Amino acid sequence: MRFNPKARLDTSRTRDVGGSGGGLGGGGLGGGGVSLPTGKMGAGGIVVVLVLVILGQCTGVGPDLGSILGSASGSTLDASRFSTEQGGTERYASCKSGEDANNNADCALVAVENSLYDYWGNELGGQFRPETGVHTFTGAVSTGGCGNATTDVGPFYCPTDQTIYLDTSFYRDMLEGQLGGKDAPFVRAYVIAHEYGHHIQNLLGIMGQVRTQQGPKSDSVKLELQADCFAGMWAQAAQTTPDQDGNVLISDLSESDITDAIGAATAVGDDYIEKRMSGGVNPEKWTHGSSAQRVKWFKTGMASGNDVNACDTFAPGAV
């Protein structure tokens, strides 16, 4: 993936907040948002627990965090992982151009956000409202309405403050380290595009359709697969989407890049994660869909011709 070296970057929506938090509060970790299924597979399936609680906070339908964490064996949380101050850094201040994005992973994040902003603004027209921001953090973060979360939750979108949260160590430590995926430029772009897809769902009122939260045909699976489809929509149009100056921001997106994204979709499938972490597969616990489903819907988005309706995973028989 290469960016137009002359394109200007807008850093106004990308911010690094350092490490934040302020204690665990009444129920421990109050993770809020919709996330990729990552983290440590501790006793009691802590990853599934976190995803269920996250979806519950998004949709109003879900289990109580305090009761789950109180009964889940091995799911104690370390309060020391939260720092005591809300931080802010100049991490992205030097990201001025597409050339910067070609030479620096942080600036590439800014460029991908800019491209997503441009694409969905064009696609949705008057329905579009930009996300509040993409906030990167270290270790743990305090959100604006979805509680506190650690990096173990993975990248996530909080619908309350309309912000995408990401600990950039996720790519190395979890996706590549724990899940055996690949840390490549367009893999990083796919992850952000998936989370941006949740913002689009929020704008379109789709999140309110989530009622069932586990199982191969559950609403939570449909929500995640649709976010993959929206990511595919952006990917197929990325090289033709104009920026604020009328220039195309992403100048080159190769078949190898798309292959990397498909590999990442495979690595975050529920069945793949279950096999890797426990050796077995239980579809009734799925919250994000199988590897095959995730790849299928990413490709569906790429073949959609910019038609949002092609990504209707909630249609009867779609999933």
Secondary structure, 3 states (H helix, E strand, C coil): CEECCCCECCCCCEEECCCCCCCCCCCCCCCCCEECCCCCCCCCCHHHHHHHHHHHHHHCCCCCHHHHHHHCCCCCCCHHHCCCCCCCCCCCCCCCEHHHHHHCHHHHHHHHHHHHHHHHHHHHHHHCCCCCEEEECCCEEECCCCCEEEHHHCCEEECCCCEEEECCCHHHHHHHHHCCCCCCHHHHHHHHHHHHHHHHHHHHCHHHHCCCCCCCCCHHHHHHHHHHHHHHHHHHHHHHCECCCCCECEEECCHHHHHHHHHHHHHCCHHHHHHHHHCCCCHHHCCCCCHHHHHHHHHHHHCCCCCHHHHCCCCCCCC
